[in-house]
Amino acid sequence: MKKSLIALTLAALPVAAMADVTLYGTIKAGVETYRTVKHTDGKVTEVKTGSEIADFGSKIGFKGQEDLGNGLKAIWQLEQSASIAGTNSGWGNKQSFIGLKGGFGTVRAGNLNSILKSTGDNVNAWESGKATEDVLQVSKISAPEHRYASVRYDSPEFAGFSGSVQYAPKDNSGANGESYHVGLNYQNSGFFAQYAGLFQRHGEGTKATVGEPVEKLQVHRLVGGYDNDALYASVAVQQQDAKLADASNSHNSQTEVAATVAYRFGNVTPRVSYAHGFKGNVAKADEDNTYDQVVVGAEYDFSKRTSALVSAGWLQEGKGANKAVSTASTVGLRHKF
């Protein structure tokens, strides 16, 4: 029996050696507290408080590649959410694809991050649970970031420049229509700049349109900054414009800005972010979509894979007598494998 097992194991070794498959993932969670106070006509009309153990977006994935010769490779990835709170189900619900990679660049098809979402790490570097993401993450400016069943091309880098184009068909977009995406990147000596654009025909709109159905939606984002071994700094500017699908056909828009600075001291990396939403045209004339937000926190690296996280956030939506003020804090742990 033992000899049979050994022979079976040895027979499988060449197959295992040929397969280029990587198992990877991140487990991250923490304890959060939050409080929101709403003011209407100068009076407190609602107070919400809570605390919970929250998953911060844990995931598990498999990826691999096969050398097809002449510099061409077949690449694939299957990634899914893996909440330790047990709230996720299904395979391939995060970025999952199959494609080809070579000297011409990379072509992929599947459930892909939009080009806007690919710039997201330089806009929102924070971790939190769903209940606190508006306060503990720079999530309002990140609202147009999505994942689409789409085809995407990413060019190789030429003198620091690279570009991307992406198309999501209507029949793969659910309640939203077809969308087109474009991006341009530049990096040199730690400095970087990114542009990402989205054009969508028909859809559910964004927070800038108070959830109204739209006929056309455009989002333009410009990000610039500096990133070396210790210092990180970035500034992002984003403009959204949506033409409503109702009888008014009015244009609803908002401009937002966000900035983040971080500096690494040994194993500790403190970070601070500020975001502001300027008042724009909205579906309802009396709706105030301005906001101000501050998030502060730090990470402590126990190792290259395991880090402790702590952060606190403040968010004010609206101004004057009609506003909502939210605060939140979290302490968590993240492990990558």
VENDAKA-V445786 format. One record per pair of residues at least 6 apart in sequence whose C-alpha atoms are under 8 Angstrom apart, sorted by the first residue. I is the first residue (numbers start at 1). J is the second residue. Records with the same first field share a line. If there is no record, write none. Layout:
BEGIN
I->J, J
END
This chain:
BEGIN
19->64, 66
20->64, 65, 66
21->62, 63, 64, 65
22->62, 63, 64
23->60, 61, 62, 63, 337
24->60, 61, 62, 336, 337
25->58, 59, 60, 61, 336, 337
26->58, 59, 60, 334, 335, 336, 337
27->57, 58, 59, 82, 83, 84, 334, 335, 336
28->55, 56, 57, 58, 332, 333, 334, 335
29->53, 54, 55, 56, 57, 58, 84, 128, 129, 332, 333, 334
30->53, 54, 55, 56, 128, 330, 331, 332, 333
31->51, 52, 53, 54, 330, 331, 332
32->51, 52, 53, 54, 129, 132, 328, 329, 330, 331
33->49, 50, 51, 52, 328, 329, 330
34->49, 50, 51, 132, 326, 327, 328, 329
35->47, 48, 49, 50, 326, 327, 328
36->46, 47, 48, 49, 324, 325, 326, 327
37->44, 45, 46, 47, 48, 324, 325, 326
38->44, 45, 46, 47, 322, 323, 324, 325
39->45, 46, 321, 322, 323, 324
40->321, 322, 323
41->321, 322
42->320, 321, 322
43->321
54->85, 128, 129, 130
55->83, 84, 85, 128, 129
56->83, 127, 128, 129, 130
57->81, 82, 83, 128, 129
58->81, 82, 83, 84
59->79, 80, 81, 82, 83
60->79, 80, 81, 82
61->77, 78, 79, 80
62->77, 78, 79
63->75, 76, 77, 78
64->75, 76, 77
65->73, 74, 75, 76
66->73, 74, 75
67->73, 74
68->74
71->102, 103
72->100, 101, 102, 103
73->100, 101, 102
74->98, 99, 100, 101
75->98, 99, 100, 101
76->96, 97, 98, 99
77->95, 96, 97, 98
78->91, 92, 94, 95, 96, 97
79->91, 92, 93, 94, 95, 96
80->90, 91, 92, 93, 94, 95
81->88, 89, 93, 94
82->88, 89
92->111
93->111
94->111, 112, 147
95->110, 111, 112, 113, 147
96->110, 111, 112
97->108, 109, 110, 111, 112
98->108, 109, 110
99->106, 107, 108, 109
100->106, 107, 108
101->107
103->156
104->155, 156
105->153, 154, 155, 156
106->153, 154, 155, 156
107->151, 152, 153, 154
108->151, 152, 153
109->149, 150, 151, 152
110->148, 149, 150, 151
111->147, 148, 149, 150
112->147, 148, 149, 150, 151, 152
113->146, 147, 148
114->145, 146, 147, 148, 166, 181
115->164, 165, 166, 181, 182, 183, 196, 197
116->144, 145, 146, 181, 183, 196, 197, 198, 221
117->142, 145, 146, 147
119->194, 196, 223
120->142, 145
122->223, 234
123->138, 142, 223, 234, 235, 236, 258, 259, 260
124->137, 138, 139, 142
125->137, 138
126->136, 137, 138
127->136, 137
128->136, 137, 330
132->328
133->139
134->140, 315
135->293, 295, 313, 314, 315, 326, 327, 328
136->295, 311, 312, 313, 314, 328, 329
137->295, 313
138->258, 273, 275, 293, 295
140->207
141->238, 256, 257, 258, 275, 277
143->206, 207
144->206, 219
148->168, 172, 173
149->168, 169, 172, 173
150->166, 167, 168, 169, 172
151->166, 167, 168
152->164, 165, 166, 167
153->164, 165, 166
154->162, 163, 164, 165
155->162, 163, 164
156->162, 163
160->185, 186, 187, 188
161->184, 185, 186, 187
162->184, 185, 186
163->182, 183, 184, 185
164->182, 183, 184
165->180, 181, 182, 183
166->180, 181, 182
167->178, 179, 180, 181
168->178, 179, 180
169->177, 178, 179
170->176, 177, 178, 179
171->177, 178
175->203, 204
176->200, 201, 202, 203, 204
177->200, 201, 202, 203
178->200, 201, 202
179->198, 199, 200, 201
180->198, 199, 200
181->196, 197, 198, 199
182->196, 197, 198
183->194, 195, 196, 197
184->194, 195, 196
185->192, 193, 194, 195
186->192, 193, 194
187->193
190->226, 227, 228
191->224, 225, 226, 227
192->224, 225, 226, 227
193->222, 223, 224, 225
194->221, 222, 223, 224
195->220, 221, 222, 223
196->220, 221, 222
197->218, 219, 220, 221
198->217, 218, 219, 220
199->216, 217, 218, 219
200->216, 217, 218
201->214, 215, 216, 217
202->213, 214, 215, 216, 217, 245
203->213, 214, 215, 216, 217
204->211, 212, 213, 214
205->211, 212, 213, 214, 217, 242
206->212
208->240, 241, 252, 253, 254, 280, 282, 289
209->242, 252, 253, 282, 283
210->282, 283
212->244, 283
213->244, 245, 246
214->242, 243, 244, 245, 246
215->242, 243, 244, 245
216->242, 243, 244
217->240, 241, 242, 243
218->240, 241, 242
219->238, 239, 240, 241
220->238, 239, 240
221->236, 237, 238, 239
222->236, 237, 238
223->234, 235, 236, 237
224->234, 235, 236
225->232, 233, 234, 235
226->232, 233, 234
227->233
229->264
230->263, 264, 265
231->261, 262, 263, 264
232->260, 261, 262, 263
233->259, 260, 261, 262
234->259, 260, 261
235->257, 258, 259, 260
236->257, 258, 259
237->255, 256, 257, 258
238->255, 256, 257
239->253, 254, 255, 256
240->253, 254, 255
241->251, 252, 253, 254
242->251, 252, 253
243->249, 250, 251, 252
244->250, 251, 252
251->281
252->280, 281, 282, 283
253->280, 281, 282
254->277, 278, 279, 280, 281
255->277, 278, 279, 280
256->275, 276, 277, 278
257->275, 276, 277
258->273, 274, 275, 276
259->273, 274, 275
260->271, 272, 273, 274
261->271, 272, 273
262->269, 270, 271, 272
263->269, 270, 271
264->270
267->300, 301, 302
268->298, 299, 300, 301
269->298, 299, 300
270->296, 297, 298, 299
271->296, 297, 298
272->294, 295, 296, 297
273->294, 295, 296
274->292, 293, 294, 295
275->291, 292, 293, 294
276->290, 291, 292, 293
277->289, 290, 291, 292
278->289, 290, 291
279->288, 289, 290
280->289, 290
282->289
288->317, 318, 319
289->317, 318
290->317, 318, 319
291->315, 316, 317, 318
292->315, 316, 317
293->313, 314, 315, 316
294->313, 314, 315
295->311, 312, 313, 314
296->311, 312, 313
297->309, 310, 311, 312
298->309, 310, 311
299->307, 308, 309, 310
300->307, 308, 309
301->307, 308
302->308
305->334, 335, 336, 337
306->333, 334, 335, 336
307->333, 334, 335
308->331, 332, 333, 334
309->330, 331, 332, 333, 334
310->329, 330, 331, 332
311->329, 330, 331
312->327, 328, 329, 330
313->327, 328, 329
314->325, 326, 327, 328
315->325, 326, 327
316->323, 324, 325, 326
317->323, 324, 325
318->324
END
